[in-house]
Amino acid sequence: MDDIAARLAALRDDTSVLIALYDHDDRLRYANRAFRAAFSLDDSETPLWPDLMRRNHAAGLGTIISVADFDAWVVSAQSRRGKVPFRAFETDLADGRWLWMTESVDRSGWMLCIANDITHLRADERTLRQDRDFALKASQTDELTGISNRRYMMTKLEEMIASQPLWGDVSGCVCILDIDFFKGINDRYGHQTGDDILLDFARRVHPLVRRHDCFGRIGGEEFMLIFPETTLPEGRKIVDRVLDRVRTARPLQMVPMFSYTCSAGIAALERGDTARALYSRADAALYEAKHSGRDRIAVSLR
């Protein structure tokens, strides 16, 4: 076994295949020599994935990210990153290579990334694949905020329900959030400011979401959080942090004292639930929170 382990370790570092392992917080825990060379990492560095992307983007290294708003790109990328057990996609590197990247995620949120060089593929095939990937991302992304859209979130809700065991306990929560008095914000400050508040909300909530959770905008000023394999008390703790983060925000430079709040309704998955039934219970709880004074969480107790 020691000889096998030694050979495996040697092959990991000698191969041209890029190999990396990220933990549930998206911090790099292992990277082989090829990966570290591609992303300009020293042997001792273990950055968070967004920090690695930000540093390389500023230096023109690593992954090519051709966007005007880097922070919006990070939010959009993280809304898909690690949300499924396996994902494959193409990516371009600043050194001219074109990689086929796979992400494998375990139940605890650790992610194994493996990338192979596919630069040799024909240019016309490469363009076709890139166009396909762009169209897929666009179909899953909310255009304004860059987070997941309603279509993607409802798909994830269906998948959470379908993944439950036939016997034993089921686990998972869904939360519907709504920005309070949003129409009044639009009426008083204009729709552009309303859009700014939606963006601010998405940016403040997103860092609180765990890798295996899903966060998306489902329409207007309504958003959804999906918490797989999460108890109701665990889900509520996260939503409590969301409400705290939002109510302390001061997002308008032109109105320094401006603040806003949100309300939330949360429901736990129960055996026999459909996506529609679970969503409806969370939505009913949101209605209760709104009519109980807003800026609070209501729990569906069935």
Secondary structure, 3 states (H helix, E strand, C coil): CHHHHHHHHHHHHHCCCEEEEECCCCEEEEECHHHHHHCCCCCCCCCEHHHHHHHHHHHCCCECCCCCCHHHHHHHHHCCCCCCCEEEEEEEECCCCEEEEEEEECCCCCEEEEEEECCCCCHHHHHHHHHHHHHHHHHHECCCCCCECHHHHHHHHHHHHHCCCCCCCCCEEEEEEEECCHHHHHHHHCHHHHHHHHHHHHHHHHHHCCCCCEEEEEECCEEEEEEECCCHHHHHHHHHHHHHHHHCCCCCCCCCCCCCCEEEEEEECCCCCCHHHHHHHHHHHHHHHHHCCCCCEEECCC
